[in-house]
Amino acid sequence: MSPTAPRIGERLREERIRRGVTVRGLAREIGVSASLISQIETEKSSPSVSTLYAITTALGISIEELFNGREPARPVEATRPDPGGIHRRIGPVVRPGEREVLTLESGVTWELLGRLPGTHVDFLLITYQPGGTSSSSGLLMRHSGTEYGHVLSGELVLTLGFERHRLTPGDSVSFESTTPHRYHNDGPVPAVGVWFVLERSAD
């Protein structure tokens, strides 16, 4: 079984409409073009990490909510519906072929490693391809929550505030995500790590 890919554009569009926000209004709020929002919603373009966080913050939803919550083909006993009626995996084991995957702009991939109902936690295997970056504009991003990361292979450059850190295999980071930051892989091989982001609840 190959990893499943949530239709995040469709999910973002549903939430935008539900909240009565226009494409132009959302674009104006986060500082991008209306055409980019439309392309993301119709799956014609993938957002960068920074744009995705900006959209979800503006709409008041968590990154975890973008993962579609589909149950795998074979039954899993440890699942239960969340208040919205979507089945969330409780675990305890998520096989590689069962992971949901978000493919973002600029060579960045997130694979969901697990989740619990009613939580706002992103437990992710992240991959930055050579040249991959969290912000294609080069600007630093900020979002709610606390971020923990551990690099497994490759190298990743973290710009955190006014400081720049080169992360190599075995290095770990932790910081408040409201601190302006950006990730970039300027090496010749993919950078892979496990990231854990505790988001602030939209409630």
N, C-alpha and C positions, 0 to 999 in steps of 0.2 A: 504494500500500500504506500503510495507516495504522499508527502505532506500536503495538507489541504490549504488552499489560499482563500482567505476571507475576501469578500467583495466590499472593501472598505469604502469605496466611492459611493456605493449604494447606501451603505449604513450612514455615512456622513450626510448624504442628501436627505434621507428619512428624518434624521435628527434636526437638520436645518429647517425643513418644512414644518416639522412638529412644533418647533419653537417660533415659527412665524418670521424667520429671518430670510431676507432675500439674498440672492447670489451676490449682488452688488454690495449689500450691507455687510455681509460676512467678509468679502474681499476688502472693503474699506477698513473694517475693524482690525484686520490682521496685516494690512499693508501689502497685499498682492493684487494682481489683476483679476477681474471677474472671469476672464477667459480661463485662467489657471484653475479657479474653483470649479468651473464647468467641466474642464478636462479631467480633473481628479474625480468628480462625481460620476462621470461617464466612463471611467476606467481607461481613458485615453492617455492619461499621464499619471505617474506615481509622485506622491509628495515627498519632499525631503523630510528628514527627521524633524527639523526645526519647524517646517510648515505644518506637519502633522500635529505636533504639540500645540502650535498656535491655534489651529482649527478646533481641536478637542477642548482646549481651554476656553475658547470663545463660545463653544456650544455647551460647555459644562458637562462633558462626558469624559470618561477615563480611556486610556489606551486599551486597557483590558476589555472594555466593552466593544471594541472594534473587532476583536476576534469573535467569529460567528457562533461559537458554542455548539457546532454540529457534533452529534455523537458519531463515533466511528462506526464502521459497517457492522462489526460484531458487537453484541450487547456488552455493556459495562455495568456491573452492579452498583458501583459507587458513584452514581450520578443522581442529582435531584434538580428540579426546576428552580430557577431563581424567581423573584417576584414578577419579572417580565415574562415568565413562561418559557425562557430559553434554558435548555439543559446545560449545566456547567459540570465539567469533569472535576471530580474530587480526587481521583487517583486510586491507589497510591502511585501507580506506575504509568508513565506516558512513554510509549515506544517511539523510536525515531520516525517511523512511518506514520504515526498518528499526530505528529506535531502540526499545528497550524502555523502558516508562514506568511509574513508580510514582506513583500519586496518593495523597497522604497527607492527614491531617486538617488542618483550618485553612487550606485554600487553598494547599497546597504541592505542587509537582510536580517529580519528578526524571526526567530523560531520560538514559539511559546512552549515552555518546558513544563508548565503546570499551572493550576489555578484552583481557587476555592470560592464557593458561592459567597456573595456579599462582601468580598474584599476588593480593594483597589491596589493590587500588587501586580507588577509586571515582572515575571520570572522568565528571562529570555536568554537564548543563545544568539549572540550577535555576530555578524560577519561583515567586515568592511573590506571590499575588494581593493586592490591597488588603485589609489586615486580617490577612493570612496571618502565621503565626508558627510557630516550630519547637517551641514548648511552649505548649499551650493552657492549662496550669495557671499559666503565668507563671514557673515555676521554671527555673533555669539547668540545663543538661545538661552531662554530662561523658562522654567515651568515649575509647577508646584511639586512638592515631594522631596524625598531623600534618595540618593542614588548610590548604589554599591556596585563595583565592577571588579572582575578578575580576568586578566588576559591569559589565554591558554596557548596561543601561538601567534606568530607574526608580531608586528609592532604597531602601536596606535599612539598618535600625538594628541594629548588633551590640553587644550587651552582653557584655563580656569581663571577667570578674572584677568589679572595682568600677568599671570604666570603660565609658563608652557612646560608640560611634562611629557617625556617620552616613555611610554609604557611598553615593557618587554615581557615575555612569558614569565609568569610567576608574580608579576606586579599586581597590586590591588589598589583601588581608589574608593573613597567614600566622601560625599559632600552634599550639602543642601542644593537641590536642583534650581533654586532661585538664584544661585550664583551664576552669572553669565558664563557659558561654556560652549565648547565646540570640539568634536572629534574629527580626526583626519588620518588617513593611512597614506603616508608618502613613501612607503616601502614597496618592494617588488613582489611581495606575496600577500595573500589575504591575512587580515588580522581577525582572530576569533577569540571571543571571550564570553563569559557568563555574567549577565547583568541582572540586578535586582533593584527595581525602582518602586519604592513605597509612595504611591500617589496620595495626595490629599483627597478625601472623599468629596464628591460633588455636593453631598448633602450638608 
